[in-house]
Amino acid sequence: MTTTAAATARILADAGIERVFGLPGGEVLVLIDELRRAGVDFVLMRHESNAGLAAAVYGKLRRQPGVVLTTLGPGAANLMLPISNAHLDQEPLLAISAQLPDDFPASHTHQLLPLHETYRPLCKSVGKITCDNVSEVVPRALADCMRRPFGPAYLTLSAREALRPLHDSSPSSRATSDAGSAASKFTKSPPLEKAKEVSGLLAKATRPLVVVGLAVDPSNAQRIRRWVNEWRLPVAVTPKVKGIVDETADNFVGVVSGMAADGMMCDVLAAADLRIGLGLDPVEVDKTWHAELPIHWILESPNVSDNVPPGTTLVDHAELLDALLGQPAPAAWPAPFKAFQNKRRQMLNGQSFSAHTMWPGSIVQALADALPPDTIVTTDVGSHKYLFGQFWPSRQPETFWMSNGLSGMAYGLSAAIGAKLARPEAPVLAAVGDGGFSMNCQELETAERVGAPFVTVVLEDGSYSLIKLAQEGKKLEPYRMDFRPIDSVGLAQACGVEALRTSNPDELASAARAAVTRRRSVVIGVPVDYTDYRGLF
Ligand SMILES: Cc1ncc(C[n+]2csc(CCOP(=O)(O)OP(=O)(O)O)c2C)c(N)n1
């Protein structure tokens, strides 16, 4: 007899899902057991939020939805952060949690929350898995996550329904889906026509800037690289797509959308006489330039929340890039942003004012020199994210991960676990602040247990420094932004991970290099002075 839980597990396994991340409750034990029988590993984590974040990165890297499983009530409530992140950061995430059965007495309110109503506005679909609809609802939710823009879908399965024998003839309770409301609403441009238009605009431009954003597909990385390199086009990227072009190349101008040096990058955007937004999604932009400056949008799917700038048509990126590559460059643009590029590079060469701390720029430089180009870097959220987001020299696609549409703290370590499980051969570096680290450092134990070692660099400044700097910027009294330093090294050791502290760039580099070659997790605490960030922002 096949039960609803067994059928759910089989559908996930048949869809190529090899791991489900989560934290259990009694109500999902049967499904976890069926997953085990179907050969799907359950990655036990220490907070549902972290499990959801890890799952989404794991899924996106594997070109499939990440799957997170939680209990009902509190476990399901803890999914708000990863579901919001998957929504705003375009990550494919199928979240499944338990729920009370429909036929429970109305007086039973223990752990009862309106989960579908809560998650519906953030999800591409929500639904209830039943013995009647499992073979329809689960595949559809998986497909919804992978419909561009990628995003979350949410399903519930009650412990009672999980045990019911399959009865799959009448699709009585379907998932409510927004399928069909996205790309099909918008007009498509023929790629050749669009290529002519783009080429024509470029022919007239003297300072063009291609801005590549979140919504490009990494499978187009080689085409994008060939286009900007063969035509010698100046190119910038948003943080979420770092690595789509080689950031050590001459034509790389910088990272736009809220990172370090953002004032300068806004000046770059204003100085350009043609801005081409290739897959650019304003969800990453915390300023207003995307609404104020004219942008020639090249989108192949709507942006987050199904937005498409007025008058914009959609076009297949691969076909458009092939058409562009079939033509010669319509003009030459001899490094129109050179002065900005030089200034950006020089910003890293500062020096800390304190003898006991390391200049933040030296941290990036030491690690970039030490670690191989295929290193996957994750960051948390804070000043360190701005630093790495702008200055980490990404060289390969899909090697940089941060929360930027949502910008939610506690992303860095979770993302590192998901990335390492998806790409076991790649070295992984998590760069986090001491605030974010203390939100989820317990996942270091998870990383060790599930065989996902990575290097964590904790930038220790004893404060929520980004917010402290914002407080200063608003000319407010310094108030409650500092905490007593928690010993990151001691915390890591308590989780069974090797750890050291250094303020010496060479020591930092050799510790990071040794850790990735020995395939061991190591945490490196690096004291920084928050005032040093002032020179970088
Ligand atoms: C979940 C969440 N809570 C609060 C914030 C607001 N916030 C953004 S950055 C930041 C400070 C982060 O401090 P830390 O992790 O130490 O990094 P640092 O800024 O010092 O590099 C805070 C509180 C957020 N983005 N996400």
The ligand as an ORCA input file, in Angstrom:
! r2SCAN-3c Opt
* xyz 1 1
  C      17.666     39.245     10.230
  C      18.171     40.664     10.190
  N      18.100     41.425     11.303
  C      18.576     42.695     11.276
  C      19.100     43.224     10.136
  C      19.620     44.658     10.106
  N      21.080     44.644     10.015
  C      21.720     44.753      8.839
  S      23.357     44.687      8.977
  C      23.282     44.517     10.636
  C      24.548     44.404     11.452
  C      25.285     43.139     11.204
  O      26.323     43.056     12.159
  P      27.475     41.996     11.979
  O      26.937     40.669     11.638
  O      28.360     42.054     13.157
  O      28.211     42.528     10.696
  P      29.030     43.883     10.512
  O      28.055     44.951     10.096
  O      29.663     44.216     11.850
  O      30.017     43.573      9.439
  C      21.964     44.510     11.080
  C      21.562     44.379     12.491
  C      19.101     42.389      8.988
  N      19.554     42.828      7.817
  N      18.680     41.123      9.060
*
